[in-house]
Amino acid sequence: MNRPALAPFVAVLTLLAGCADMQKLLPADSKTPVSPQITEASLRARASEQLALGLKQYDAGDLESATKNFNASLEHGMLSKVDQSNARKHLAMINCVSNREAQCRDEFRKAFEINPDFSLTSAEDGHPIWGPVYRSVRTQLIAEREAATAASRPRILLSKSEQMLSDGMVKYDAGDYVEAQKLYEASLKEGLRDKSDQVRAMKHLAFSLCLQDKYPACRAEFVKIYEIDPDFDLTPAEAGHPNWTKTFASAKAQGRKLVAEKAAREKAEKEKAERAAQKPATAPPTAGATPPKKN
């Protein structure tokens, strides 16, 4: 038999043998390979593993690897809001220490937007590199939310003093604390009718003074607020600002002391008036009594 003529038959037999060997590797009830099934639970577990690994790498100082794992854990979209904000927080801190402030701000903002209850710990907040960026983002978001709330209210024609206060808030949010101070002072001099507007103007006037390093004037302005609102206090976010934390704490103690002293004086005067009202009037002389002799 001619050997070249047998070549095609040999090739076919070899192919069939190979297919038989492959069939042995497959499951008995299947003729096609089985791919591992990807489920929501498996993606969630994978995201959690990557976040945990990223945190370990961050603590070990391997910021490049930590960044990759934090980003990978977020890509799945399966982390809880708290875990997402935790990953964003660490990405923000990595960007800040790597001199990428814009990215740092962006990650902090995303953390706030994902989780409204997001905040740094006291130790993290006090960090000299990312602490100021975090507080700046937080202040900006608070201002934006207040502006959105105000915009949703029915438009009311503002008085001259109220317009000055509104213009002062715009200047303050823009970082022009000198002009903001002037407008707050002018609004108070013009006469704000609403008690809450008076407190708001005085509070932001104090902020503006502290941000200009005018600490005695800032402290005095904080103290004045207690004459209008004895129960005044800053929000936790406001109280934690490094430019006026100590100044406000001192002013708060003095303001509440003055309020207590005033209340004590008013109470004493009231009790004195009540005692005076309870004293019997001088009795008239009885009939037949000898009148006093006149010189």
Stockholm file with secondary structure:
# STOCKHOLM 1.0

chainA/1-295         MNRPALAPFVAVLTLLAGCADMQKLLPADSKTPVSPQITEASLRARASEQLALGLKQYDAGDLESATKNFNASLEHGMLSKVDQSNARKHLAMINCVSNREAQCRDEFRKAFEINPDFSLTSAEDGHPIWGPVYRSVRTQLIAEREAATAASRPRILLSKSEQMLSDGMVKYDAGDYVEAQKLYEASLKEGLRDKSDQVRAMKHLAFSLCLQDKYPACRAEFVKIYEIDPDFDLTPAEAGHPNWTKTFASAKAQGRKLVAEKAAREKAEKEKAERAAQKPATAPPTAGATPPKKN
#=GR chainA/1-295 SS CCHHHHHHHHHHHHHHHHHHHHHHHSCTTCSSCCCCCCCHHHHHHHHHHHHHHHHHHHHTTCHHHHHHHHHHHHHTSCSCHHHHHHHHHHHHHHHHHTTCHHHHHHHHHHHHHHCTTCCCCHHHHTCTTTHHHHHHHHHHHHHHHHHHHHHHSCCCCCCHHHHHHHHHHHHHHTTCHHHHHHHHHHHHHHCCCSHHHHHHHHHHHHHHHHHTTCHHHHHHHHHHHHHHCTTCCCCHHHHTCTTTHHHHHHHHHHHHHHHHHHHHHHHHHHHHHHHHHHSCCCCCCCTTCCCCCCC
#=GC SS_cons         CCHHHHHHHHHHHHHHHHHHHHHHHSCTTCSSCCCCCCCHHHHHHHHHHHHHHHHHHHHTTCHHHHHHHHHHHHHTSCSCHHHHHHHHHHHHHHHHHTTCHHHHHHHHHHHHHHCTTCCCCHHHHTCTTTHHHHHHHHHHHHHHHHHHHHHHSCCCCCCHHHHHHHHHHHHHHTTCHHHHHHHHHHHHHHCCCSHHHHHHHHHHHHHHHHHTTCHHHHHHHHHHHHHHCTTCCCCHHHHTCTTTHHHHHHHHHHHHHHHHHHHHHHHHHHHHHHHHHHSCCCCCCCTTCCCCCCC
//
